[in-house]
Amino acid sequence: MAISDQVKTDPNYPIPDTMKAWVLGDPGQLTFAEKPVPSPEKAEVLVRIDAVAICATDLEIIHHGPPAMIEGGEPFNKNFTPGHEYMGTVVALGPGVDEYKIGERVTVEIHAGCGQCKRCRQGMYTSCHNYGKNYGDVDKGHRANGFTTDGGFAEYAVNNINTLVHVDDSMSDEEATLVVTAGTAMYGLTELGGLVAGESVVVTGPGPIGLLGAAVAKALGAQPVILTGTRDNRLEIGKQLGVDHVINVRNEDAVEKVRELTGGKGVDYVIECSGAPNGLNDAAQMVNRGGKICLAAFPGTSPEVDVAYLVRNNIYLYGIRGEGKAATHRAEAFMRQKRFDATLIHTHTFEMADLEEALRYAKDRVEDAIKVVVRNPHAQQQRVAAE
């Protein structure tokens, strides 16, 4: 697809007709191929992808297909480009776009809701009411880059302006890919109440969202913040992010330890990021009466839940999907202010051509990989040329 004549471009940021991109074939099959560079439409920009982080959901999509297509019963989506945790540089503006400038560094959210349903109008665009109807329908305004529309394992991608977050120049490209991860944690804390200063918080599961969830909670003034997990090195990173107490669940009973640390009462909030089979029931035992639990992980099974315990103890339960209610903008502000060091969870960097090896590191946790980032080597060359 050639760039439309109605699109604003800049000679300092030349745009080719085609780009290199990873595309899906059969399940688990990726090919580094040529694809047309997409052209932005109304309320869209073209982003030159400078770096993209790998998420566990990417691995699921590559091997099983985009979630919307699984739920819709449609076949595996061939010629689709996955990848959703990316940042880059705005290089072209769709018709009428003046909210961003060419050359501006941005990171991106995944979802642009349909904008028409009740939930989208409330800012809950990751929970668009038109799921299954307008979900993935670009003509209805819905985009989920890396899920229903082409994502970031490529040189360029189109984004709705509502999904863009300005990135301060003090942030490296790698750090900028983590803004949305921190934004997901911020969204969870927002739903739990937002003002958590002086409140006690447990975060279960020191993966990327769990670690940054603990960091965000601490930056918001929570006291104490307790992190549970199975890997001492991950828990040590939690300490570096400001966590007050860590619990290795292989060595201690997490529920008993949390109760001990809180004088027997339990904490005000639990953010469940482990996806463990008994994660919800354990969280219920950790939280105090009238406390709140946020579920931010996807368990592999549907375990039995002690609903009666939740009811008897007035425990509130929240589920979040992704990075809703513009929480990513607040997370970027915290990272810009250096309220916590998100780079602690970035462990490995590869070039785009080496994506398959990068995916192996992420999937198998080679060298205890946490967040693996893939860079576009051409982006750095173009950046230098533009300057």
Contacts in CASP RR format, 6 or more apart in sequence:
PFRMAT RR
TARGET T0000
AUTHOR 0000-0000-0000
METHOD contacts of the structure
MODEL  1
MAISDQVKTDPNYPIPDTMKAWVLGDPGQLTFAEKPVPSPEKAEVLVRID
AVAICATDLEIIHHGPPAMIEGGEPFNKNFTPGHEYMGTVVALGPGVDEY
KIGERVTVEIHAGCGQCKRCRQGMYTSCHNYGKNYGDVDKGHRANGFTTD
GGFAEYAVNNINTLVHVDDSMSDEEATLVVTAGTAMYGLTELGGLVAGES
VVVTGPGPIGLLGAAVAKALGAQPVILTGTRDNRLEIGKQLGVDHVINVR
NEDAVEKVRELTGGKGVDYVIECSGAPNGLNDAAQMVNRGGKICLAAFPG
TSPEVDVAYLVRNNIYLYGIRGEGKAATHRAEAFMRQKRFDATLIHTHTF
EMADLEEALRYAKDRVEDAIKVVVRNPHAQQQRVAAE
1 36 0 8 1.000
1 37 0 8 1.000
1 38 0 8 1.000
1 39 0 8 1.000
2 17 0 8 1.000
2 36 0 8 1.000
2 39 0 8 1.000
3 9 0 8 1.000
3 15 0 8 1.000
3 37 0 8 1.000
3 39 0 8 1.000
3 46 0 8 1.000
3 92 0 8 1.000
4 39 0 8 1.000
4 94 0 8 1.000
4 95 0 8 1.000
6 94 0 8 1.000
6 95 0 8 1.000
7 39 0 8 1.000
7 40 0 8 1.000
7 46 0 8 1.000
7 92 0 8 1.000
7 93 0 8 1.000
7 94 0 8 1.000
7 95 0 8 1.000
8 92 0 8 1.000
8 93 0 8 1.000
8 94 0 8 1.000
8 97 0 8 1.000
8 102 0 8 1.000
9 15 0 8 1.000
9 91 0 8 1.000
9 92 0 8 1.000
9 102 0 8 1.000
10 91 0 8 1.000
10 102 0 8 1.000
10 103 0 8 1.000
12 102 0 8 1.000
12 103 0 8 1.000
12 385 0 8 1.000
12 386 0 8 1.000
13 48 0 8 1.000
13 89 0 8 1.000
13 91 0 8 1.000
13 92 0 8 1.000
13 102 0 8 1.000
13 103 0 8 1.000
13 382 0 8 1.000
13 386 0 8 1.000
14 382 0 8 1.000
15 37 0 8 1.000
15 46 0 8 1.000
15 91 0 8 1.000
15 92 0 8 1.000
15 156 0 8 1.000
16 37 0 8 1.000
17 36 0 8 1.000
17 37 0 8 1.000
18 34 0 8 1.000
18 35 0 8 1.000
18 36 0 8 1.000
18 37 0 8 1.000
19 34 0 8 1.000
19 35 0 8 1.000
19 36 0 8 1.000
19 37 0 8 1.000
19 154 0 8 1.000
19 155 0 8 1.000
19 156 0 8 1.000
20 32 0 8 1.000
20 33 0 8 1.000
20 34 0 8 1.000
20 35 0 8 1.000
20 154 0 8 1.000
20 155 0 8 1.000
20 352 0 8 1.000
20 353 0 8 1.000
21 32 0 8 1.000
21 33 0 8 1.000
21 34 0 8 1.000
21 35 0 8 1.000
21 81 0 8 1.000
21 150 0 8 1.000
21 153 0 8 1.000
21 154 0 8 1.000
21 155 0 8 1.000
22 30 0 8 1.000
22 31 0 8 1.000
22 32 0 8 1.000
22 33 0 8 1.000
22 81 0 8 1.000
22 82 0 8 1.000
22 153 0 8 1.000
22 154 0 8 1.000
22 352 0 8 1.000
22 355 0 8 1.000
23 30 0 8 1.000
23 31 0 8 1.000
23 33 0 8 1.000
23 35 0 8 1.000
23 78 0 8 1.000
23 79 0 8 1.000
23 80 0 8 1.000
23 81 0 8 1.000
24 30 0 8 1.000
24 62 0 8 1.000
24 65 0 8 1.000
24 76 0 8 1.000
24 77 0 8 1.000
24 78 0 8 1.000
24 79 0 8 1.000
24 80 0 8 1.000
24 81 0 8 1.000
24 82 0 8 1.000
25 31 0 8 1.000
25 76 0 8 1.000
25 78 0 8 1.000
25 79 0 8 1.000
26 76 0 8 1.000
26 78 0 8 1.000
27 62 0 8 1.000
27 63 0 8 1.000
27 64 0 8 1.000
27 65 0 8 1.000
27 76 0 8 1.000
28 62 0 8 1.000
28 63 0 8 1.000
30 62 0 8 1.000
30 355 0 8 1.000
30 356 0 8 1.000
32 353 0 8 1.000
32 355 0 8 1.000
35 81 0 8 1.000
35 150 0 8 1.000
35 154 0 8 1.000
37 46 0 8 1.000
37 155 0 8 1.000
37 156 0 8 1.000
38 46 0 8 1.000
38 150 0 8 1.000
38 156 0 8 1.000
38 157 0 8 1.000
38 158 0 8 1.000
39 46 0 8 1.000
39 92 0 8 1.000
39 158 0 8 1.000
40 46 0 8 1.000
40 92 0 8 1.000
40 93 0 8 1.000
40 94 0 8 1.000
40 97 0 8 1.000
40 158 0 8 1.000
41 94 0 8 1.000
41 95 0 8 1.000
41 158 0 8 1.000
42 94 0 8 1.000
42 95 0 8 1.000
42 96 0 8 1.000
42 97 0 8 1.000
43 94 0 8 1.000
43 96 0 8 1.000
43 97 0 8 1.000
43 160 0 8 1.000
43 161 0 8 1.000
43 162 0 8 1.000
44 94 0 8 1.000
44 97 0 8 1.000
44 158 0 8 1.000
44 159 0 8 1.000
44 160 0 8 1.000
44 161 0 8 1.000
45 90 0 8 1.000
45 92 0 8 1.000
45 93 0 8 1.000
45 94 0 8 1.000
45 97 0 8 1.000
45 100 0 8 1.000
45 158 0 8 1.000
45 159 0 8 1.000
45 161 0 8 1.000
45 164 0 8 1.000
46 90 0 8 1.000
46 91 0 8 1.000
46 92 0 8 1.000
46 93 0 8 1.000
46 94 0 8 1.000
46 156 0 8 1.000
46 157 0 8 1.000
46 158 0 8 1.000
47 86 0 8 1.000
47 88 0 8 1.000
47 89 0 8 1.000
47 90 0 8 1.000
47 91 0 8 1.000
47 106 0 8 1.000
47 108 0 8 1.000
47 156 0 8 1.000
47 157 0 8 1.000
47 158 0 8 1.000
47 159 0 8 1.000
47 164 0 8 1.000
48 88 0 8 1.000
48 89 0 8 1.000
48 90 0 8 1.000
48 91 0 8 1.000
48 155 0 8 1.000
48 156 0 8 1.000
48 376 0 8 1.000
48 379 0 8 1.000
48 382 0 8 1.000
49 86 0 8 1.000
49 87 0 8 1.000
49 88 0 8 1.000
49 152 0 8 1.000
49 154 0 8 1.000
49 155 0 8 1.000
49 156 0 8 1.000
49 157 0 8 1.000
49 376 0 8 1.000
49 379 0 8 1.000
50 86 0 8 1.000
50 87 0 8 1.000
50 88 0 8 1.000
50 89 0 8 1.000
50 105 0 8 1.000
50 173 0 8 1.000
50 375 0 8 1.000
50 376 0 8 1.000
50 379 0 8 1.000
50 380 0 8 1.000
50 383 0 8 1.000
51 86 0 8 1.000
51 87 0 8 1.000
51 88 0 8 1.000
51 173 0 8 1.000
51 174 0 8 1.000
51 176 0 8 1.000
51 177 0 8 1.000
51 373 0 8 1.000
51 374 0 8 1.000
51 375 0 8 1.000
51 376 0 8 1.000
51 379 0 8 1.000
52 83 0 8 1.000
52 85 0 8 1.000
52 86 0 8 1.000
52 87 0 8 1.000
52 152 0 8 1.000
52 153 0 8 1.000
52 177 0 8 1.000
52 373 0 8 1.000
52 374 0 8 1.000
53 85 0 8 1.000
53 86 0 8 1.000
53 174 0 8 1.000
53 177 0 8 1.000
53 178 0 8 1.000
53 181 0 8 1.000
53 346 0 8 1.000
53 371 0 8 1.000
53 372 0 8 1.000
53 373 0 8 1.000
53 374 0 8 1.000
54 83 0 8 1.000
54 85 0 8 1.000
54 358 0 8 1.000
54 359 0 8 1.000
54 362 0 8 1.000
54 371 0 8 1.000
54 372 0 8 1.000
54 373 0 8 1.000
54 374 0 8 1.000
55 83 0 8 1.000
55 84 0 8 1.000
55 85 0 8 1.000
55 181 0 8 1.000
55 208 0 8 1.000
56 362 0 8 1.000
57 84 0 8 1.000
58 82 0 8 1.000
58 83 0 8 1.000
58 84 0 8 1.000
58 359 0 8 1.000
58 362 0 8 1.000
59 359 0 8 1.000
59 362 0 8 1.000
59 363 0 8 1.000
60 67 0 8 1.000
61 67 0 8 1.000
61 82 0 8 1.000
61 83 0 8 1.000
61 146 0 8 1.000
61 147 0 8 1.000
62 82 0 8 1.000
62 359 0 8 1.000
64 70 0 8 1.000
65 76 0 8 1.000
65 77 0 8 1.000
65 80 0 8 1.000
66 77 0 8 1.000
66 80 0 8 1.000
66 82 0 8 1.000
66 146 0 8 1.000
66 147 0 8 1.000
66 148 0 8 1.000
67 147 0 8 1.000
68 132 0 8 1.000
68 135 0 8 1.000
68 136 0 8 1.000
68 144 0 8 1.000
68 147 0 8 1.000
68 148 0 8 1.000
69 75 0 8 1.000
69 76 0 8 1.000
69 77 0 8 1.000
71 132 0 8 1.000
72 132 0 8 1.000
80 146 0 8 1.000
80 150 0 8 1.000
81 146 0 8 1.000
81 150 0 8 1.000
81 151 0 8 1.000
81 152 0 8 1.000
81 153 0 8 1.000
81 154 0 8 1.000
81 157 0 8 1.000
82 146 0 8 1.000
82 151 0 8 1.000
82 152 0 8 1.000
82 153 0 8 1.000
83 145 0 8 1.000
83 146 0 8 1.000
83 151 0 8 1.000
83 152 0 8 1.000
83 153 0 8 1.000
84 110 0 8 1.000
84 144 0 8 1.000
84 145 0 8 1.000
84 146 0 8 1.000
84 147 0 8 1.000
84 151 0 8 1.000
84 152 0 8 1.000
85 177 0 8 1.000
85 178 0 8 1.000
85 180 0 8 1.000
85 181 0 8 1.000
86 107 0 8 1.000
86 108 0 8 1.000
86 151 0 8 1.000
86 152 0 8 1.000
86 157 0 8 1.000
86 177 0 8 1.000
87 105 0 8 1.000
87 106 0 8 1.000
87 107 0 8 1.000
87 108 0 8 1.000
87 167 0 8 1.000
87 173 0 8 1.000
87 176 0 8 1.000
87 177 0 8 1.000
87 179 0 8 1.000
88 105 0 8 1.000
88 106 0 8 1.000
88 107 0 8 1.000
88 108 0 8 1.000
88 167 0 8 1.000
88 173 0 8 1.000
88 176 0 8 1.000
88 379 0 8 1.000
89 103 0 8 1.000
89 104 0 8 1.000
89 105 0 8 1.000
89 106 0 8 1.000
89 379 0 8 1.000
89 383 0 8 1.000
90 100 0 8 1.000
90 101 0 8 1.000
90 102 0 8 1.000
90 103 0 8 1.000
90 104 0 8 1.000
90 106 0 8 1.000
90 164 0 8 1.000
91 102 0 8 1.000
91 103 0 8 1.000
91 156 0 8 1.000
92 102 0 8 1.000
93 100 0 8 1.000
93 102 0 8 1.000
97 161 0 8 1.000
99 161 0 8 1.000
100 106 0 8 1.000
100 161 0 8 1.000
100 164 0 8 1.000
100 166 0 8 1.000
103 386 0 8 1.000
104 166 0 8 1.000
105 166 0 8 1.000
105 167 0 8 1.000
105 169 0 8 1.000
105 176 0 8 1.000
106 159 0 8 1.000
106 164 0 8 1.000
106 165 0 8 1.000
106 166 0 8 1.000
106 167 0 8 1.000
107 164 0 8 1.000
107 165 0 8 1.000
107 167 0 8 1.000
107 176 0 8 1.000
107 177 0 8 1.000
107 179 0 8 1.000
107 180 0 8 1.000
107 328 0 8 1.000
107 332 0 8 1.000
108 145 0 8 1.000
108 157 0 8 1.000
108 159 0 8 1.000
108 163 0 8 1.000
108 164 0 8 1.000
108 165 0 8 1.000
108 180 0 8 1.000
109 162 0 8 1.000
109 163 0 8 1.000
109 164 0 8 1.000
109 165 0 8 1.000
109 180 0 8 1.000
109 323 0 8 1.000
109 324 0 8 1.000
109 328 0 8 1.000
110 126 0 8 1.000
110 144 0 8 1.000
110 145 0 8 1.000
110 146 0 8 1.000
110 147 0 8 1.000
110 163 0 8 1.000
110 180 0 8 1.000
110 322 0 8 1.000
110 323 0 8 1.000
111 125 0 8 1.000
111 126 0 8 1.000
111 128 0 8 1.000
111 142 0 8 1.000
111 143 0 8 1.000
111 144 0 8 1.000
111 163 0 8 1.000
111 322 0 8 1.000
111 323 0 8 1.000
111 324 0 8 1.000
112 125 0 8 1.000
112 141 0 8 1.000
112 142 0 8 1.000
112 143 0 8 1.000
112 144 0 8 1.000
112 159 0 8 1.000
112 160 0 8 1.000
112 162 0 8 1.000
112 163 0 8 1.000
113 120 0 8 1.000
113 125 0 8 1.000
113 126 0 8 1.000
113 128 0 8 1.000
113 134 0 8 1.000
113 141 0 8 1.000
113 142 0 8 1.000
113 143 0 8 1.000
113 162 0 8 1.000
114 120 0 8 1.000
114 128 0 8 1.000
114 130 0 8 1.000
114 134 0 8 1.000
114 137 0 8 1.000
114 140 0 8 1.000
114 141 0 8 1.000
114 142 0 8 1.000
115 121 0 8 1.000
115 125 0 8 1.000
115 128 0 8 1.000
115 141 0 8 1.000
116 130 0 8 1.000
116 134 0 8 1.000
116 140 0 8 1.000
117 128 0 8 1.000
117 129 0 8 1.000
117 130 0 8 1.000
117 134 0 8 1.000
118 129 0 8 1.000
119 125 0 8 1.000
119 127 0 8 1.000
119 128 0 8 1.000
119 129 0 8 1.000
120 128 0 8 1.000
120 129 0 8 1.000
123 324 0 8 1.000
123 325 0 8 1.000
123 326 0 8 1.000
124 324 0 8 1.000
124 325 0 8 1.000
125 162 0 8 1.000
125 324 0 8 1.000
126 320 0 8 1.000
126 321 0 8 1.000
126 322 0 8 1.000
126 323 0 8 1.000
126 324 0 8 1.000
127 321 0 8 1.000
128 134 0 8 1.000
128 135 0 8 1.000
128 142 0 8 1.000
130 137 0 8 1.000
130 140 0 8 1.000
130 142 0 8 1.000
134 140 0 8 1.000
134 141 0 8 1.000
134 142 0 8 1.000
135 142 0 8 1.000
135 144 0 8 1.000
135 148 0 8 1.000
136 142 0 8 1.000
136 143 0 8 1.000
136 144 0 8 1.000
136 148 0 8 1.000
136 149 0 8 1.000
138 149 0 8 1.000
141 160 0 8 1.000
142 148 0 8 1.000
143 149 0 8 1.000
143 159 0 8 1.000
143 160 0 8 1.000
143 163 0 8 1.000
145 151 0 8 1.000
145 152 0 8 1.000
145 157 0 8 1.000
145 159 0 8 1.000
145 163 0 8 1.000
146 152 0 8 1.000
149 158 0 8 1.000
150 157 0 8 1.000
150 158 0 8 1.000
151 157 0 8 1.000
153 352 0 8 1.000
153 355 0 8 1.000
153 374 0 8 1.000
155 352 0 8 1.000
155 376 0 8 1.000
155 378 0 8 1.000
155 379 0 8 1.000
165 179 0 8 1.000
165 180 0 8 1.000
165 328 0 8 1.000
165 329 0 8 1.000
165 332 0 8 1.000
166 332 0 8 1.000
167 176 0 8 1.000
167 179 0 8 1.000
167 332 0 8 1.000
168 332 0 8 1.000
168 336 0 8 1.000
170 336 0 8 1.000
171 179 0 8 1.000
171 335 0 8 1.000
171 336 0 8 1.000
172 343 0 8 1.000
173 373 0 8 1.000
173 375 0 8 1.000
173 379 0 8 1.000
174 343 0 8 1.000
174 346 0 8 1.000
174 349 0 8 1.000
174 373 0 8 1.000
174 375 0 8 1.000
175 335 0 8 1.000
175 342 0 8 1.000
175 343 0 8 1.000
175 346 0 8 1.000
177 346 0 8 1.000
177 371 0 8 1.000
177 373 0 8 1.000
178 208 0 8 1.000
178 212 0 8 1.000
178 335 0 8 1.000
178 342 0 8 1.000
178 343 0 8 1.000
178 345 0 8 1.000
178 346 0 8 1.000
178 371 0 8 1.000
179 328 0 8 1.000
179 331 0 8 1.000
179 332 0 8 1.000
179 335 0 8 1.000
179 342 0 8 1.000
180 323 0 8 1.000
180 328 0 8 1.000
180 331 0 8 1.000
181 208 0 8 1.000
181 209 0 8 1.000
181 212 0 8 1.000
181 342 0 8 1.000
181 345 0 8 1.000
181 371 0 8 1.000
182 212 0 8 1.000
182 213 0 8 1.000
182 215 0 8 1.000
182 216 0 8 1.000
182 328 0 8 1.000
182 331 0 8 1.000
182 332 0 8 1.000
182 334 0 8 1.000
182 335 0 8 1.000
182 342 0 8 1.000
183 212 0 8 1.000
183 216 0 8 1.000
183 323 0 8 1.000
183 327 0 8 1.000
183 328 0 8 1.000
183 330 0 8 1.000
183 331 0 8 1.000
184 209 0 8 1.000
184 212 0 8 1.000
184 296 0 8 1.000
184 320 0 8 1.000
184 322 0 8 1.000
184 323 0 8 1.000
184 327 0 8 1.000
185 209 0 8 1.000
185 210 0 8 1.000
185 212 0 8 1.000
185 213 0 8 1.000
185 215 0 8 1.000
185 216 0 8 1.000
185 217 0 8 1.000
185 271 0 8 1.000
185 296 0 8 1.000
185 331 0 8 1.000
186 213 0 8 1.000
186 216 0 8 1.000
186 327 0 8 1.000
186 328 0 8 1.000
186 330 0 8 1.000
186 331 0 8 1.000
186 334 0 8 1.000
187 320 0 8 1.000
187 322 0 8 1.000
187 323 0 8 1.000
187 324 0 8 1.000
187 325 0 8 1.000
187 327 0 8 1.000
188 271 0 8 1.000
188 294 0 8 1.000
188 296 0 8 1.000
188 318 0 8 1.000
188 320 0 8 1.000
188 327 0 8 1.000
189 196 0 8 1.000
189 213 0 8 1.000
189 216 0 8 1.000
189 217 0 8 1.000
189 220 0 8 1.000
189 269 0 8 1.000
189 271 0 8 1.000
189 294 0 8 1.000
190 325 0 8 1.000
190 327 0 8 1.000
190 330 0 8 1.000
191 294 0 8 1.000
191 318 0 8 1.000
191 319 0 8 1.000
191 320 0 8 1.000
192 269 0 8 1.000
192 271 0 8 1.000
192 292 0 8 1.000
192 294 0 8 1.000
192 318 0 8 1.000
193 292 0 8 1.000
194 220 0 8 1.000
195 220 0 8 1.000
196 217 0 8 1.000
196 220 0 8 1.000
196 221 0 8 1.000
196 222 0 8 1.000
196 268 0 8 1.000
196 269 0 8 1.000
197 220 0 8 1.000
197 221 0 8 1.000
197 222 0 8 1.000
197 223 0 8 1.000
198 221 0 8 1.000
198 222 0 8 1.000
198 223 0 8 1.000
199 222 0 8 1.000
199 223 0 8 1.000
199 267 0 8 1.000
199 268 0 8 1.000
199 269 0 8 1.000
200 222 0 8 1.000
200 223 0 8 1.000
200 224 0 8 1.000
200 225 0 8 1.000
200 226 0 8 1.000
200 262 0 8 1.000
200 266 0 8 1.000
200 267 0 8 1.000
200 268 0 8 1.000
200 269 0 8 1.000
201 214 0 8 1.000
201 217 0 8 1.000
201 222 0 8 1.000
201 224 0 8 1.000
201 225 0 8 1.000
201 226 0 8 1.000
201 267 0 8 1.000
201 268 0 8 1.000
201 269 0 8 1.000
201 270 0 8 1.000
201 271 0 8 1.000
202 225 0 8 1.000
202 226 0 8 1.000
202 227 0 8 1.000
202 228 0 8 1.000
202 258 0 8 1.000
202 267 0 8 1.000
202 269 0 8 1.000
202 270 0 8 1.000
202 271 0 8 1.000
202 283 0 8 1.000
202 286 0 8 1.000
202 287 0 8 1.000
203 210 0 8 1.000
203 213 0 8 1.000
203 214 0 8 1.000
203 217 0 8 1.000
203 225 0 8 1.000
203 226 0 8 1.000
203 227 0 8 1.000
203 228 0 8 1.000
203 243 0 8 1.000
203 270 0 8 1.000
203 271 0 8 1.000
203 273 0 8 1.000
204 210 0 8 1.000
204 228 0 8 1.000
204 229 0 8 1.000
204 254 0 8 1.000
204 270 0 8 1.000
204 271 0 8 1.000
204 272 0 8 1.000
204 273 0 8 1.000
204 274 0 8 1.000
204 276 0 8 1.000
204 279 0 8 1.000
204 282 0 8 1.000
204 283 0 8 1.000
205 227 0 8 1.000
205 228 0 8 1.000
205 229 0 8 1.000
205 273 0 8 1.000
205 274 0 8 1.000
205 275 0 8 1.000
205 276 0 8 1.000
205 297 0 8 1.000
206 214 0 8 1.000
206 227 0 8 1.000
206 228 0 8 1.000
206 229 0 8 1.000
206 231 0 8 1.000
206 234 0 8 1.000
206 235 0 8 1.000
206 237 0 8 1.000
206 238 0 8 1.000
206 273 0 8 1.000
207 234 0 8 1.000
207 273 0 8 1.000
207 345 0 8 1.000
207 370 0 8 1.000
208 345 0 8 1.000
208 370 0 8 1.000
208 371 0 8 1.000
209 273 0 8 1.000
209 296 0 8 1.000
209 297 0 8 1.000
210 227 0 8 1.000
210 271 0 8 1.000
210 273 0 8 1.000
210 296 0 8 1.000
211 227 0 8 1.000
211 234 0 8 1.000
211 237 0 8 1.000
211 238 0 8 1.000
211 241 0 8 1.000
211 344 0 8 1.000
211 345 0 8 1.000
211 370 0 8 1.000
212 241 0 8 1.000
212 340 0 8 1.000
212 342 0 8 1.000
212 345 0 8 1.000
213 271 0 8 1.000
213 273 0 8 1.000
214 225 0 8 1.000
214 227 0 8 1.000
214 238 0 8 1.000
214 241 0 8 1.000
214 242 0 8 1.000
214 243 0 8 1.000
215 238 0 8 1.000
215 241 0 8 1.000
215 242 0 8 1.000
215 339 0 8 1.000
215 340 0 8 1.000
215 342 0 8 1.000
216 331 0 8 1.000
216 334 0 8 1.000
216 340 0 8 1.000
217 225 0 8 1.000
217 269 0 8 1.000
217 271 0 8 1.000
218 225 0 8 1.000
218 241 0 8 1.000
218 242 0 8 1.000
218 243 0 8 1.000
218 244 0 8 1.000
218 340 0 8 1.000
219 334 0 8 1.000
219 339 0 8 1.000
219 340 0 8 1.000
222 269 0 8 1.000
223 244 0 8 1.000
224 244 0 8 1.000
224 245 0 8 1.000
224 261 0 8 1.000
225 242 0 8 1.000
225 243 0 8 1.000
225 244 0 8 1.000
225 245 0 8 1.000
226 243 0 8 1.000
226 244 0 8 1.000
226 245 0 8 1.000
226 246 0 8 1.000
226 247 0 8 1.000
226 258 0 8 1.000
226 261 0 8 1.000
226 267 0 8 1.000
227 235 0 8 1.000
227 238 0 8 1.000
227 243 0 8 1.000
227 245 0 8 1.000
227 246 0 8 1.000
227 247 0 8 1.000
228 246 0 8 1.000
228 247 0 8 1.000
228 248 0 8 1.000
228 249 0 8 1.000
228 254 0 8 1.000
228 258 0 8 1.000
228 274 0 8 1.000
229 235 0 8 1.000
229 246 0 8 1.000
229 247 0 8 1.000
229 248 0 8 1.000
229 249 0 8 1.000
229 254 0 8 1.000
229 274 0 8 1.000
230 248 0 8 1.000
230 249 0 8 1.000
230 250 0 8 1.000
231 248 0 8 1.000
231 368 0 8 1.000
232 248 0 8 1.000
233 368 0 8 1.000
234 370 0 8 1.000
235 243 0 8 1.000
235 246 0 8 1.000
235 247 0 8 1.000
235 248 0 8 1.000
236 246 0 8 1.000
237 344 0 8 1.000
237 345 0 8 1.000
237 370 0 8 1.000
238 246 0 8 1.000
238 344 0 8 1.000
239 246 0 8 1.000
240 341 0 8 1.000
240 344 0 8 1.000
241 340 0 8 1.000
241 341 0 8 1.000
241 344 0 8 1.000
242 340 0 8 1.000
245 261 0 8 1.000
247 254 0 8 1.000
247 257 0 8 1.000
247 258 0 8 1.000
254 282 0 8 1.000
254 286 0 8 1.000
255 282 0 8 1.000
255 285 0 8 1.000
255 286 0 8 1.000
258 266 0 8 1.000
258 267 0 8 1.000
258 286 0 8 1.000
259 265 0 8 1.000
259 266 0 8 1.000
259 286 0 8 1.000
262 288 0 8 1.000
265 288 0 8 1.000
266 286 0 8 1.000
266 287 0 8 1.000
266 288 0 8 1.000
267 286 0 8 1.000
267 287 0 8 1.000
267 288 0 8 1.000
267 291 0 8 1.000
268 287 0 8 1.000
268 288 0 8 1.000
268 291 0 8 1.000
268 292 0 8 1.000
269 287 0 8 1.000
269 291 0 8 1.000
269 292 0 8 1.000
269 293 0 8 1.000
269 294 0 8 1.000
270 283 0 8 1.000
270 286 0 8 1.000
270 287 0 8 1.000
270 292 0 8 1.000
270 293 0 8 1.000
270 294 0 8 1.000
271 293 0 8 1.000
271 294 0 8 1.000
271 296 0 8 1.000
272 279 0 8 1.000
272 280 0 8 1.000
272 283 0 8 1.000
272 293 0 8 1.000
272 294 0 8 1.000
272 295 0 8 1.000
272 296 0 8 1.000
272 297 0 8 1.000
273 296 0 8 1.000
273 297 0 8 1.000
274 297 0 8 1.000
275 297 0 8 1.000
275 298 0 8 1.000
275 299 0 8 1.000
275 300 0 8 1.000
276 282 0 8 1.000
276 299 0 8 1.000
277 299 0 8 1.000
277 300 0 8 1.000
277 301 0 8 1.000
277 303 0 8 1.000
278 303 0 8 1.000
279 299 0 8 1.000
279 303 0 8 1.000
280 293 0 8 1.000
280 295 0 8 1.000
280 303 0 8 1.000
280 305 0 8 1.000
280 317 0 8 1.000
281 303 0 8 1.000
281 305 0 8 1.000
281 306 0 8 1.000
281 309 0 8 1.000
283 293 0 8 1.000
284 293 0 8 1.000
284 306 0 8 1.000
284 309 0 8 1.000
284 310 0 8 1.000
284 313 0 8 1.000
284 315 0 8 1.000
285 309 0 8 1.000
287 293 0 8 1.000
287 315 0 8 1.000
289 313 0 8 1.000
289 314 0 8 1.000
289 315 0 8 1.000
290 313 0 8 1.000
290 314 0 8 1.000
290 315 0 8 1.000
290 316 0 8 1.000
291 314 0 8 1.000
291 315 0 8 1.000
291 316 0 8 1.000
292 315 0 8 1.000
292 316 0 8 1.000
292 317 0 8 1.000
292 318 0 8 1.000
293 315 0 8 1.000
293 316 0 8 1.000
293 317 0 8 1.000
293 318 0 8 1.000
294 318 0 8 1.000
294 319 0 8 1.000
294 320 0 8 1.000
295 317 0 8 1.000
295 318 0 8 1.000
295 319 0 8 1.000
295 320 0 8 1.000
296 319 0 8 1.000
296 320 0 8 1.000
309 315 0 8 1.000
310 317 0 8 1.000
334 340 0 8 1.000
335 342 0 8 1.000
345 370 0 8 1.000
345 371 0 8 1.000
346 370 0 8 1.000
346 371 0 8 1.000
346 373 0 8 1.000
347 367 0 8 1.000
347 368 0 8 1.000
347 369 0 8 1.000
347 370 0 8 1.000
347 371 0 8 1.000
347 372 0 8 1.000
348 358 0 8 1.000
348 361 0 8 1.000
348 367 0 8 1.000
348 369 0 8 1.000
348 371 0 8 1.000
348 372 0 8 1.000
348 373 0 8 1.000
349 372 0 8 1.000
349 373 0 8 1.000
349 374 0 8 1.000
349 375 0 8 1.000
350 357 0 8 1.000
350 358 0 8 1.000
350 361 0 8 1.000
350 372 0 8 1.000
350 373 0 8 1.000
350 374 0 8 1.000
350 375 0 8 1.000
351 374 0 8 1.000
351 375 0 8 1.000
351 376 0 8 1.000
351 377 0 8 1.000
352 374 0 8 1.000
352 375 0 8 1.000
352 376 0 8 1.000
352 377 0 8 1.000
354 374 0 8 1.000
355 374 0 8 1.000
358 372 0 8 1.000
358 374 0 8 1.000
359 372 0 8 1.000
360 366 0 8 1.000
361 367 0 8 1.000
361 369 0 8 1.000
361 372 0 8 1.000
362 369 0 8 1.000
362 372 0 8 1.000
END
